Amino acid sequence: MSLVIFDLDGTLIDSKLDLVHSVNAARGHLGLGPIPEELVSSYVGNGAPVLMRRALGPEASEADVARALEFFLKYYRAHMLDHTHLYPGVREALDRLLEGGAKMAVLTNKPVKFSRSLVEGLGLSGHFFQIYGGNSFEQKKPDPIGIRTLVEESGVPRESTVMVGDSAVDVRTARNAGVVSCGVLYGFQPETFADEPPDLLVNAMPELAEYVLSRA
């Protein structure tokens, strides 16, 4: 293993509370009441437009979704680091991987500007050679274009690449790109691994670092 590609929300960072507050602020902007934290978490992973569509429900018009999305993005931009933090062991694991010579990147469906701001705000910019978001390409995960681009840019063959995430979306992305998939059991949607099990499951990020470095 030489290239490690990470999802962001639910994998490296616990951003749940800031996402919940932002979604419910957008619902409030439309005169709607808040929805539970766990429900919002289950909607995360396919990008902000899908998140807001799910959060508003099938009865919402496209105009309402567009209004809510605009408000959500503005609110989240201002509050995305209020409560967001790294999961335990993430910083130490990334430090070990960097020292061990692994190349690392982020591939998320979150807008790329937000993703880069979060990584910078949490002091991790120096760990990744590239950060791609949901608007970096024409297609989002589970389309393999992001992984294929990172494999090409890194010069690492896909056989030596692992995609790490907290949901079936990340597993499907890895499968579509022909790379190893790793699921984390502490994220937003680990229950989705029941239908699409990854090649490797870890309880904490240091376990992944150990796995990668033992196969470097």
C-alpha positions as CSV (number, residue, x, y, z in Angstrom):
1,M,0.0,0.0,0.0
2,S,1.5,3.3,-1.1
3,L,-1.5,5.6,-1.8
4,V,-4.3,6.2,0.8
5,I,-7.4,8.1,-0.2
6,F,-9.7,9.3,2.5
7,D,-13.3,10.4,2.6
8,L,-13.7,13.4,4.9
9,D,-17.0,13.6,6.9
10,G,-17.4,10.6,9.2
11,T,-13.9,9.3,8.3
12,L,-11.3,11.9,9.3
13,I,-13.6,14.5,10.9
14,D,-16.6,14.4,13.1
15,S,-18.6,17.2,11.5
16,K,-22.0,15.9,12.5
17,L,-23.1,18.8,14.8
18,D,-22.2,21.6,12.4
19,L,-24.0,19.8,9.6
20,V,-27.1,19.3,11.8
21,H,-27.1,22.9,12.8
22,S,-26.7,24.1,9.2
23,V,-29.4,21.8,7.9
24,N,-31.9,22.8,10.6
25,A,-31.0,26.5,10.1
26,A,-31.9,26.0,6.4
27,R,-35.1,24.3,7.3
28,G,-35.9,27.2,9.7
29,H,-35.3,29.6,6.9
30,L,-38.2,27.9,5.0
31,G,-40.4,27.9,8.1
32,L,-39.8,24.3,8.9
33,G,-39.0,22.7,12.3
34,P,-35.7,20.9,13.1
35,I,-35.1,17.2,12.4
36,P,-33.1,14.8,14.6
37,E,-29.3,14.6,14.5
38,E,-29.2,10.9,13.5
39,L,-31.6,11.6,10.6
40,V,-29.4,14.3,9.2
41,S,-26.3,12.1,9.5
42,S,-28.0,9.4,7.5
43,Y,-28.5,11.9,4.6
44,V,-24.8,12.8,4.4
45,G,-22.4,11.4,1.8
46,N,-23.8,12.3,-1.6
47,G,-23.2,16.0,-1.7
48,A,-25.0,19.1,-0.4
49,P,-27.8,19.2,-3.0
50,V,-28.8,15.6,-2.2
51,L,-28.5,16.4,1.5
52,M,-30.9,19.3,1.3
53,R,-33.3,17.4,-0.9
54,R,-33.5,14.6,1.6
55,A,-33.7,17.0,4.6
56,L,-36.7,18.8,3.1
57,G,-38.5,15.7,2.0
58,P,-40.3,14.7,-1.2
59,E,-43.0,17.3,-0.8
60,A,-40.5,20.2,-1.2
61,S,-40.5,21.9,-4.6
62,E,-37.3,22.4,-6.5
63,A,-37.5,26.1,-5.8
64,D,-37.6,25.4,-2.1
65,V,-34.6,23.0,-2.3
66,A,-32.6,25.7,-4.2
67,R,-33.5,28.4,-1.6
68,A,-32.6,26.0,1.3
69,L,-29.4,24.9,-0.4
70,E,-28.2,28.5,-0.9
71,F,-28.9,29.3,2.8
72,F,-27.3,26.1,4.0
73,L,-24.1,26.7,2.1
74,K,-23.8,30.3,3.4
75,Y,-24.6,29.2,6.9
76,Y,-22.3,26.2,6.9
77,R,-19.4,28.3,5.4
78,A,-19.6,30.5,8.5
79,H,-20.0,27.8,11.1
80,M,-18.3,24.7,9.7
81,L,-15.5,24.8,12.3
82,D,-17.7,25.6,15.4
83,H,-17.9,22.0,16.6
84,T,-16.1,19.9,14.0
85,H,-13.0,18.0,15.2
86,L,-10.8,15.1,14.2
87,Y,-11.8,11.7,15.4
88,P,-9.5,10.2,18.0
89,G,-6.3,8.8,16.6
90,V,-6.6,10.4,13.2
91,R,-3.8,13.0,13.6
92,E,-1.4,10.4,15.0
93,A,-2.3,7.9,12.2
94,L,-1.8,10.5,9.5
95,D,1.5,11.5,11.0
96,R,2.7,7.9,11.0
97,L,1.6,7.4,7.4
98,L,3.4,10.6,6.3
99,E,6.6,9.6,8.1
100,G,6.3,6.1,6.6
101,G,6.3,7.6,3.1
102,A,2.7,7.0,2.2
103,K,1.0,9.4,-0.3
104,M,-2.3,10.7,1.0
105,A,-5.3,12.5,-0.5
106,V,-8.9,13.4,0.3
107,L,-11.8,12.6,-2.0
108,T,-15.2,13.7,-0.7
109,N,-18.5,14.7,-2.0
110,K,-18.5,17.9,0.1
111,P,-17.8,21.1,-2.0
112,V,-14.0,21.4,-2.6
113,K,-13.6,24.9,-1.1
114,F,-15.3,23.8,2.1
115,S,-13.2,20.6,2.2
116,R,-9.9,22.5,1.8
117,S,-10.9,25.1,4.4
118,L,-11.7,22.3,6.9
119,V,-8.5,20.5,6.3
120,E,-6.5,23.7,6.7
121,G,-8.5,24.8,9.8
122,L,-7.8,21.5,11.5
123,G,-4.1,21.7,10.7
124,L,-3.8,18.8,8.2
125,S,-3.0,20.6,5.0
126,G,0.6,19.3,5.0
127,H,-0.5,15.7,5.0
128,F,-2.3,15.6,1.6
129,F,-0.9,16.1,-1.8
130,Q,-4.4,16.7,-3.2
131,I,-7.9,17.4,-2.0
132,Y,-10.9,16.8,-4.3
133,G,-14.5,17.6,-3.6
134,G,-17.9,16.9,-5.0
135,N,-17.6,19.7,-7.5
136,S,-14.1,18.9,-8.6
137,F,-15.3,16.6,-11.4
138,E,-18.5,16.2,-13.4
139,Q,-19.4,13.2,-11.4
140,K,-19.3,12.6,-7.7
141,K,-18.5,9.4,-5.8
142,P,-19.3,6.5,-6.4
143,D,-18.1,7.4,-9.9
144,P,-14.4,6.3,-10.0
145,I,-13.1,9.5,-11.7
146,G,-11.7,10.9,-8.5
147,I,-9.7,7.8,-7.6
148,R,-8.5,7.3,-11.1
149,T,-7.3,10.9,-11.2
150,L,-5.5,10.6,-7.9
151,V,-3.8,7.3,-9.0
152,E,-2.6,9.0,-12.1
153,E,-1.3,12.1,-10.3
154,S,0.4,10.1,-7.6
155,G,2.1,7.6,-9.9
156,V,1.0,4.8,-7.6
157,P,-0.6,1.8,-9.3
158,R,-4.2,1.1,-8.3
159,E,-3.1,-2.3,-6.9
160,S,-1.3,-0.3,-4.2
161,T,-4.1,2.1,-3.4
162,V,-6.8,2.0,-0.7
163,M,-9.9,4.1,-0.4
164,V,-11.0,4.7,3.2
165,G,-14.5,5.8,4.2
166,D,-17.5,5.4,6.5
167,S,-20.2,4.3,4.1
168,A,-21.2,2.1,1.2
169,V,-20.7,5.0,-1.2
170,D,-16.9,4.8,-0.5
171,V,-16.9,1.0,-0.9
172,R,-18.7,1.3,-4.3
173,T,-16.2,4.0,-5.3
174,A,-13.3,1.8,-4.5
175,R,-14.9,-1.2,-6.3
176,N,-15.6,0.9,-9.4
177,A,-12.0,2.1,-9.5
178,G,-10.5,-1.4,-8.8
179,V,-8.7,-0.4,-5.5
180,V,-8.8,-1.9,-2.0
181,S,-11.7,-0.5,0.2
182,C,-11.4,0.1,3.9
183,G,-14.4,1.0,6.1
184,V,-14.3,2.7,9.5
185,L,-16.8,1.5,12.1
186,Y,-17.1,4.8,14.0
187,G,-18.4,7.1,11.2
188,F,-21.8,8.3,10.1
189,Q,-23.1,5.3,8.2
190,P,-21.2,2.1,9.1
191,E,-24.6,0.2,9.0
192,T,-24.4,0.5,5.2
193,F,-21.5,-1.9,5.1
194,A,-23.9,-4.8,5.8
195,D,-25.0,-4.6,2.1
196,E,-21.6,-3.7,0.7
197,P,-18.8,-5.0,2.9
198,P,-15.4,-3.4,2.4
199,D,-12.2,-5.4,2.0
200,L,-11.0,-4.2,5.4
201,L,-12.8,-2.9,8.5
202,V,-11.1,-0.8,11.3
203,N,-12.3,0.5,14.6
204,A,-9.9,3.4,14.7
205,M,-7.5,5.1,12.2
206,P,-4.3,3.8,13.9
207,E,-5.3,0.3,12.8
208,L,-5.3,1.5,9.2
209,A,-1.9,3.0,9.5
210,E,-0.6,-0.3,10.9
211,Y,-2.1,-2.2,7.9
212,V,-0.8,0.2,5.3
213,L,2.8,0.5,6.7
214,S,3.1,-3.2,7.1
215,R,2.4,-3.5,3.4
216,A,4.4,-0.5,2.2
